[in-house]
Amino acid sequence: MIELAVFDMAGTTIDDRDEVYRVLREATEREGANYTDEVFQKWMGTEKRWAIENLLRLGGVDVDDELHEKTWEWFRQELRRTYTDNPPKPLPGIEEALTTLREQGIKVALTTGFAREIADLIFASMGWEQGATFDASACGDEVEAGRPAPDMIEKVMKDLGVEDTAAVVSVGDTSADVQSALRAGVTSVGVLTGHLSRKYFAIEGAHLVLDSAAELPDALADLPSSAAISAGANQ
């Protein structure tokens, strides 16, 4: 029986108009980084400070601490500005799905590559509150390693007192979400509200693919019975 559903934020539960990816790319390209769309896609869903450092290097920029900090600060300020001027919105059906899960006794957690300051800005703009909309959250700057490491999933499991990985499902729209779930030993669900196809999720090893995270309450009954076991084998 599922006890905990863990959801990514941008592209999975919220519609930010892809602003986080616009700002991330602009932050690195304005410093001279040059990389392909394929390279950039691999860093979607990861912790943003780490992503900035790696995208700069992969884009041919010599990165020192000063440049890294300068780029990070520009990213933070620009993301805060755009989210303040035009706040993200919940994706269709998401709020109803989260309510349904919690009414069924399933705990809900949100994880994100955003820093805590940005996550809290988003929550406030949408009226989402811990204890009312969700039960726990974890951000990329609150753990030792962000996605694709399993740290954020493990943190919310610990915070909510859930120990059985077979009782946890993790939902996300990026490769990093899938890999994080597999490394945590939990069931991975990919959603098509981001930039990946059903075929790509299958290659990544997701146990189930949905059109939207809003479908999760109905889909839980159809999860493969071997999903959690398979997830454990991928640790």
C-alpha positions as CSV (number, residue, x, y, z in Angstrom):
1,M,0.0,0.0,0.0
2,I,1.3,3.5,-0.9
3,E,1.9,5.7,2.1
4,L,3.7,8.6,0.5
5,A,3.6,10.3,-2.9
6,V,6.5,12.6,-3.7
7,F,6.1,15.2,-6.5
8,D,8.5,17.4,-8.3
9,M,7.4,21.0,-8.7
10,A,8.1,22.8,-12.0
11,G,6.7,20.8,-15.0
12,T,5.0,18.3,-12.7
13,T,2.7,20.1,-10.3
14,I,3.2,23.7,-11.3
15,D,3.2,25.6,-14.6
16,D,6.0,28.2,-14.5
17,R,5.9,28.7,-18.3
18,D,9.3,27.1,-18.4
19,E,10.7,30.3,-16.9
20,V,13.2,28.4,-14.7
21,Y,14.8,26.9,-17.8
22,R,14.8,30.2,-19.6
23,V,16.5,31.9,-16.7
24,L,18.9,29.0,-16.1
25,R,20.0,29.0,-19.8
26,E,20.2,32.8,-20.0
27,A,22.3,32.9,-16.8
28,T,25.0,30.7,-18.3
29,E,24.9,31.9,-21.9
30,R,25.3,35.5,-20.8
31,E,28.7,34.4,-19.4
32,G,29.7,32.9,-22.7
33,A,28.6,29.3,-22.3
34,N,27.6,27.5,-25.5
35,Y,26.0,24.0,-25.4
36,T,23.4,22.0,-27.2
37,D,19.8,21.5,-26.3
38,E,20.6,17.8,-25.5
39,V,23.3,18.9,-23.0
40,F,20.9,21.4,-21.4
41,Q,18.1,18.8,-21.1
42,K,20.3,16.5,-18.9
43,W,20.4,19.3,-16.3
44,M,16.7,19.9,-16.1
45,G,15.4,19.0,-12.7
46,T,18.7,19.1,-11.0
47,E,19.8,21.5,-8.2
48,K,20.2,24.8,-9.8
49,R,23.5,26.1,-8.3
50,W,25.2,22.8,-9.3
51,A,23.6,22.9,-12.7
52,I,24.9,26.4,-13.3
53,E,28.5,25.4,-12.5
54,N,28.3,22.4,-14.8
55,L,26.6,24.2,-17.7
56,L,29.2,26.9,-17.6
57,R,32.0,24.3,-17.7
58,L,30.3,22.2,-20.4
59,G,29.7,25.4,-22.3
60,G,33.5,26.2,-22.5
61,V,33.7,28.7,-19.7
62,D,36.6,28.7,-17.2
63,V,34.7,28.8,-13.9
64,D,36.1,30.2,-10.6
65,D,34.2,30.8,-7.4
66,E,33.7,34.5,-8.2
67,L,32.1,33.8,-11.6
68,H,30.0,30.9,-10.2
69,E,28.7,33.2,-7.4
70,K,28.0,36.0,-9.9
71,T,26.0,33.7,-12.2
72,W,24.1,32.2,-9.3
73,E,23.1,35.6,-7.9
74,W,21.9,36.7,-11.3
75,F,19.9,33.5,-11.7
76,R,18.3,34.0,-8.2
77,Q,17.3,37.6,-8.8
78,E,15.9,37.1,-12.3
79,L,13.9,34.0,-11.2
80,R,12.5,35.9,-8.2
81,R,11.6,38.9,-10.5
82,T,9.8,36.8,-13.1
83,Y,8.0,34.7,-10.5
84,T,6.9,37.8,-8.6
85,D,5.7,39.6,-11.8
86,N,3.9,36.5,-13.2
87,P,3.6,33.8,-10.5
88,P,3.5,30.1,-11.5
89,K,0.1,28.3,-11.4
90,P,-0.9,24.8,-10.4
91,L,-1.2,22.5,-13.4
92,P,-4.8,21.4,-14.2
93,G,-6.2,19.0,-11.8
94,I,-3.2,19.0,-9.5
95,E,-4.8,20.6,-6.4
96,E,-7.7,18.2,-6.6
97,A,-5.3,15.2,-6.9
98,L,-3.3,16.3,-3.9
99,T,-6.5,16.7,-1.9
100,T,-7.7,13.2,-3.0
101,L,-4.4,11.5,-2.0
102,R,-4.4,13.2,1.4
103,E,-8.0,12.2,2.0
104,Q,-7.1,8.6,1.2
105,G,-4.4,8.8,3.9
106,I,-1.5,9.1,1.6
107,K,1.1,11.7,2.6
108,V,2.1,14.2,0.0
109,A,5.6,15.7,-0.4
110,L,7.1,18.2,-2.8
111,T,10.7,18.2,-3.9
112,T,12.5,20.6,-6.2
113,G,15.8,21.8,-7.5
114,F,14.8,25.3,-6.5
115,A,16.4,26.9,-3.4
116,R,14.1,27.2,-0.4
117,E,13.6,30.9,-1.0
118,I,12.2,30.3,-4.4
119,A,10.0,27.4,-3.4
120,D,8.5,29.4,-0.6
121,L,7.8,32.3,-3.0
122,I,5.9,29.9,-5.3
123,F,4.0,28.4,-2.4
124,A,2.9,31.8,-1.1
125,S,1.9,33.0,-4.6
126,M,-0.3,29.9,-5.1
127,G,-1.7,29.8,-1.5
128,W,-0.1,26.4,-0.9
129,E,0.6,25.6,2.8
130,Q,2.4,22.7,4.5
131,G,-0.2,20.8,6.5
132,A,-3.0,21.9,4.2
133,T,-1.9,21.4,0.6
134,F,1.0,19.0,1.3
135,D,2.7,17.4,4.2
136,A,6.5,18.0,3.6
137,S,8.9,19.6,1.1
138,A,12.6,19.5,0.4
139,C,14.7,21.8,-1.7
140,G,18.0,21.4,-3.5
141,D,19.9,23.6,-1.1
142,E,18.7,21.7,2.0
143,V,20.4,18.4,1.2
144,E,24.0,17.3,0.6
145,A,23.2,16.4,-3.1
146,G,20.3,17.3,-5.3
147,R,18.9,15.2,-8.1
148,P,19.7,12.8,-9.5
149,A,20.9,11.8,-6.0
150,P,18.1,10.4,-3.8
151,D,18.7,12.8,-0.9
152,M,15.5,14.8,-1.2
153,I,13.3,11.7,-1.4
154,E,15.1,10.3,1.6
155,K,14.7,13.5,3.5
156,V,10.9,13.7,3.1
157,M,10.6,10.0,3.9
158,K,12.5,10.7,7.2
159,D,10.6,13.8,8.0
160,L,7.3,12.0,7.5
161,G,8.3,8.8,9.3
162,V,8.0,6.6,6.2
163,E,10.6,3.8,6.2
164,D,9.3,1.3,3.6
165,T,10.5,2.2,0.1
166,A,7.9,-0.1,-1.4
167,A,5.3,2.3,0.0
168,V,6.6,5.4,-1.8
169,V,6.0,6.6,-5.3
170,S,7.9,9.5,-6.8
171,V,6.5,11.6,-9.7
172,G,8.4,13.8,-12.0
173,D,8.9,15.1,-15.6
174,T,12.7,14.9,-16.0
175,S,15.4,12.2,-16.3
176,A,16.8,13.5,-13.0
177,D,13.4,12.7,-11.3
178,V,13.5,9.1,-12.6
179,Q,17.1,8.5,-11.6
180,S,16.5,10.0,-8.1
181,A,13.6,7.7,-7.6
182,L,15.5,4.6,-8.7
183,R,18.4,5.4,-6.5
184,A,16.1,5.9,-3.6
185,G,14.6,2.5,-4.3
186,V,11.0,3.8,-4.8
187,T,8.5,3.5,-7.6
188,S,9.2,6.0,-10.4
189,V,6.3,7.7,-12.3
190,G,7.1,9.9,-15.3
191,V,4.7,12.5,-16.5
192,L,4.4,14.0,-19.9
193,T,3.8,17.6,-18.8
194,G,7.5,18.5,-19.2
195,H,9.8,17.9,-22.2
196,L,10.2,14.1,-22.2
197,S,8.4,11.5,-24.3
198,R,6.8,8.2,-23.1
199,K,9.6,6.4,-25.0
200,Y,12.3,8.4,-23.3
201,F,10.8,7.6,-19.8
202,A,10.8,3.9,-20.7
203,I,14.5,4.1,-21.6
204,E,15.2,5.9,-18.4
205,G,13.5,3.1,-16.4
206,A,10.3,4.7,-15.1
207,H,7.9,2.1,-13.9
208,L,4.8,4.0,-15.0
209,V,4.2,7.0,-17.3
210,L,1.1,9.2,-17.1
211,D,-0.1,12.1,-19.1
212,S,-0.3,14.2,-16.0
213,A,0.5,13.9,-12.3
214,A,-3.2,14.7,-11.7
215,E,-3.9,11.1,-12.8
216,L,-1.9,9.6,-10.0
217,P,-4.8,8.9,-7.6
218,D,-6.6,6.7,-10.2
219,A,-3.3,5.2,-11.4
220,L,-2.2,3.9,-8.0
221,A,-4.4,0.9,-8.3
222,D,-2.8,0.0,-11.6
223,L,0.8,0.3,-10.5
224,P,2.8,-2.8,-11.4
225,S,3.0,-5.1,-8.4
226,S,6.7,-5.6,-9.0
227,A,7.4,-1.8,-9.4
228,A,8.9,-1.2,-5.9
229,I,10.9,-4.5,-6.1
230,S,12.3,-3.5,-9.4
231,A,13.1,0.0,-8.1
232,G,15.1,-1.6,-5.3
233,A,17.1,-3.7,-7.7
234,N,18.2,-0.5,-9.4
235,Q,19.8,1.1,-6.4
